[in-house]
Amino acid sequence: MIVDQQQHDRKWMQRALELARQGIALASPNPLVGAVIVKDGTVIGEGWHIYDEKHHAEVKALEQAGAQARGATLYINLEPCCHEGRTPPCADVILHSGIERVVAAMPDPNPLVCGGGFERLRGQGVQIKVGVCREEAERLNESFVRYIRTGVPFVTLKAALTLDGKIAAPDDNSGWVTSEEARAFVQLQRHAHDALLTGAGTIIADDPLLTDRSGLPRRRPLLRVVMDSGLRIPISARIFSQVQGDLLICCSAASDAAKRKELERLGAEICVAGVGDRPHFRDVLQELGRLQITSVLLEAGAELNWAAFEADAVDKVFLYYAPKILGGIEALPLAGGRGIRAMRDALPVKNVQLHHFGSDFAVEGYLHDVYSEPRP
């Protein structure tokens, strides 16, 4: 019976996680949450969270279940809230419904909740089980965890490389590094993020649009962020052709004031970040946090990639490798700059996973654990 119950709990939690993913690009800056209500082995209510609909996933599922919820089990990937926010506390709604058992994947990292929802439910006799599919649930909401605990977004550095670690050829860099399958997945990654960040060098070299071309719905447009210390970006760049309040250019205080006004006329918002002759990566992240950006996909060149590593700002890497070799010392590496001078000091990448896309493969791994103590 215990084994059967564990299997049932995992089965329905997987369904809750599946529902939670329906909120990708629609729930931010809130977490991705799905809820399933089960009674006598039958689903009687389901819901997932979308920011603009306000109601949390469990409340939507309870509305669907109605009076049948009494004595049922609620499966949810994140602890029900116990504080008054945009909506009343979900824990109180659950108590009023007569739910008998709550199975949750993980506690809510929000300091306003963090165990309080479980405590309120448990104190009124509701059975609580925590930890089912926890690892999967934590990965699903890693951006929310970083943001709610530190006020800055979770940063994923994405790059396409040859097998020998080169991101660009020195003479002619036209054509794609990776396969069509890999590039299609990049669009899904863009869709799942609040912002895409690059440098002026990438704009000048490649003239990209940096848009979300997945065709999937999103609540806010993908914010395109360009770090451009001296405002080298040309006004003819394609990135200005489709500005809809979704372009932020971060420059230094020393940049030309007339050029700033010119770019603002083209629709860009200008952010003067940090002091000195270049914006600091950390200052840019703080500004994005104030804009309620919870996740950033860094698609940049060697110089900015190194600046992000040097600032200890990269949480995760997602590196696509194509079966090609460039060789030479002039082809650009993943990260330039001074680099790390001793092998013993190399940045460790943990919890590595491999993914396959046609003839390519990708390495996904973490430089920071958002569930450990927040970094400064």
N, C-alpha and C positions, 0 to 999 in steps of 0.2 A: 504493500500500500504506500509506503514511504517513497519507494522508487517511482511508482506511478504518479504520485503527487508532484515529485520533482520534475518528472517529464511533462506533466500538464502545465506546471508553472513556467517551465522554459518555453513550451509551445505558445502559451498565451502572451508571454513577455516578448517573444519574437514578433508576434502580431502587433503588440504595442509599439515596438521599435519601428516596424514597417509603417505604421500610421504616423509616427513622429516624423519620419522622413518626408511625409506629405507637406510639412511646413518649411522645407528647405527654401530659402530666399523669401519666405513669407512670414516667418516668425520673428526674425531678428529685429531689435536687440534682445528679445526674449529667447528662452531656450526652446529646443525642439522637444515636444512632449506629445506622446500618444497614450491613449487609455482604452482599455477593454474591460467590460463588465461581463462576467460569466456566472451562470447559475445552472446547476445540474448539467454541466458540460455543454451548455448552449450559450452563445453570445447574445446578450440582450441589449447591449449598448456599446457604441464606439465613438471616439472623438479624437481630434488632434488640434493643436493650437495654431492659430493664425493671428498675428498681432492685431490686425485691423478689426477682427471679429470680437476681440476682448476676452470672451469667455475662454477659460482654460479647458484643456482636453477632458479632464475628469468631469467637469460640469456639463459639457456637451454630451458626454457618454451617459451621464445620469439623467439628463433631460430625455434622452432617447429611451432609456430603460424604464423611466417612470416608477410606478409603485412596485414593479417586479424587482427593483434593486434591493429591497429588504431581504437580508440573509444571503446576498450574493457576494462574489469576490471581485475586487477591483484590481486590475493589473495596470501598472503605470511605470514608465521608465525613469521618472523623477519624483522625488518626495512632494506630496501636496503642500501648498503654501499655507501658512498660518498667520499671515499679516495682511493688513488692509492696504491694497495698492490700487491699481486701476479697477480691480474687482474685489468683492468680499473674500475672506479666507476660504479656500477650497476645503480645508479640513472641516470647517463648520458645515458646509454643504454636504460633505460625505457623512458626517454624523447624523444630520437630519434625514438623510436618505435611508438609513438603516443598513448600510453596507456592513457585512460581518467581518470581512477579511480584506486586508490591503497587502498586495505583493508589489514591492517597488525594486527597481534595479539599483538605485543609488540615492544618497541624501542630496538635498539641494545645497550647492556650494554658497548660495546667497546667505551672508551673515544674518539677514533678517529672518531666515527660515532655519537652515542647517540643524536638523534634528527636531526642531520645534513642532513641525507638522506631525511627525511620528509620535512625539510625546503627547500631543493633544488627543490624537486618536486612541493611542494605547491607554491613556488615562480614562477614557470612556468605554473601555472594554473591547475595542476593535483589535482583532488579531493582526499583528504586523510581521511581515517577512521582508528583509532587505538583502539585496546582493545577487538576485537572479539576473544573469546576463550582464553583470556589472561592467566588465571590461568593454563590451560593445557599447553599452550606454555611455560610458565615460568618453570614449572616442567620438561618439556622435555629438556630444555637447562640449568638446574641449575648448572651442572658441568662446562659448558663453562663460565657462569656468574662468578662463584667463581674464576676460573682460570684467566679470562681476567681482573678482577678487582683487584686481589691480587697477582697473580703470583704463587699461590699454588693450588693444586688440591682439589676438593670436596671429602670429606671422608664420606663413608657410613659404619657404623659398622653393620655387619651381624652376627647373632649367632643363633644356634638351642638350645632350652631350654626345660626342662620339665615344667609342670605347676607350680611347685614351684621354678622355676628360676635357675635350675642347668644345667650346660653345660657338666659336666663329673662326672662319678661315681668314688669313691676312689680306688676300688680294680680292677674291670674288666670293662674297658670302651669300649669293643669291641661291634660292632653292631651300627646301626643307631639310632639317636634320633628321626628324623622326617620321614615322609612318602616318598614314591617314587615320588609323585606329587610335594612335596616341594623341593626335591633334584633336580628335573628336572628344576624347576624355578630358582634355584641357578645357574645352568649352564647358563641360559639366563642372569642372573645378571652379572656373570663373563664376558660374551660376551659383555655386554654393558659398561664395565669399561676398562680403559687403564691399570690399575695395580691392582694386588692382594697383600695385605700385611699381613704378619704373623710374629710370633716370633720363635726363636730357640726351645722353649719348645714344640710348636706344631709339628715341624719337628721331634724332638726326640720321642715324644709320639705317633704320628700317622703315620709318614713317608708318607705324602701325595705327590702327583705330583703337585697339585695346577694349573692345566691346564684348559683351556677353552674347554670343551668337548661338546659344543652345536652343532658343525658341521657347523656353520654358518660362512660366510666369514668375515675376518677382515683385515684391512690394515697393522696393526702392531701386532706382537704376544703379547699376554697378558704378561705384565712385572710382573714377580714374585719377590717380595721384601721380604727379610727376615731380621728382626732386631735381631742381634746376637752380643751382647756386647763383649763377650769373645771368639767368634768363637767356640762355643760348638758343632756346627753342624757336624755330622759325615760324612766323605767322602763317606761312603757307602749309604748315603741317596738317595732315588729314585729321588729326585728333580734334581740330577746331571745326570740322565740317558737321559734326552731329552733337553739339553741346546742348544739353538740356539740364543744366544745374548739376552736372555730374563730372565736372573737371576741376581739380584742385592742383594748383602749381605752388610748390613750396620752394622759396628762394631765401637768399640771405639778405640781411639789412643793407648790405653794400650794393645790392643789385640796382639797376637803373630804374628810377621812379617813372620815367616816361614810358619805358617798355612795360612796366607793370600795368599802367593805365591802358595801354594798347591791348594787352592780353585780356584785361577785364572787359574791354569793349567787344572782344570776340566771344565773351561768355564765360571765361574762366574765373574762378575765385582764386585770389592770391593769398598765400599764407607766408608771412615772414617768420621763420622758425629759427630759434637759437641765436647765438651771437657769433660775431666774426664773419668770415668770408664764405661760410657754407652752413646750410641747415644740418643740425645733428639728428641722426636717425631717431633717437629717443624723444626729442622734442616733437618730431613729426608724429610719432605714435601717440604722444600725449594729446596732440591736437585732434587726431582721428578718434581717440577715445571720447573727447568732448563732443564729437559729432555722432556719438553712439555707433561707431563702427566697431564691430566685435571681431572681425576676421579680415586679414590682409593676405592677398596672394602676391608675392614678390616675383615679378618677371623682369629681370634687369640684366645688365652687363656685368663684366668682371669687377669693375671698380665699385659699383654700388653693392654688389653681392658681398664684397669684402668689408665695406663699411657696415653692413648689417651684421656680419659675423663679429667684427671688431667691437661693435656696440652691444654685443651679447643679446641681440634683438630677435634672433631666429629661433622659433620654437620647434619647427619641423622642416625637414627637407623632403621634396618629392622630385627625384632626379630621373629623367627619362634617358635611356641609353640606346643609341642606334648602332647596328653592327657595321660601323665605319671607323676608319683611322685616318687622322690628318697628319699627325706627327709634326716635327719642327718646333722651334722655340718661339715663333712669331704668332702662331695660332693662339687665340685667347683661351685661357683656362676658366674654370668655373668662377674662381675668385682671384682677383689680382692683388694689388697693394703689396705691403711688406710681407704679409702672410705670417705664419707661425714658424719660428726658426728652429725648433727642436721637436723631434718626433714624439718625445715624451709629453709634450704640451699640446699635441693634436686634439682637436675638438672631438669628443666621443659622441657617436650617434647610436642611440639605443632603440630597443624594441623594433628592430628592422623587419620590414615585410617586402616581399618581391611581388611585382605585378607584371603581367605579360600583355602586350598590345601588338598583335601581328608579329612582325619580325623583331620588334623592340621589347625591352623590359624596363621596368622602373623600380627604383629603390626608394622606399618610404621609411623614414626614421625620425626619431625625436632627439633634440638637443636639450629640451627642458621638459620636466614633468609638471604640468599645471596643477596636479593634485598634491604636490609637495609644498613646502613653504613658498609663498610668492617671492619672486626675485625683486630686488630693489628697482 
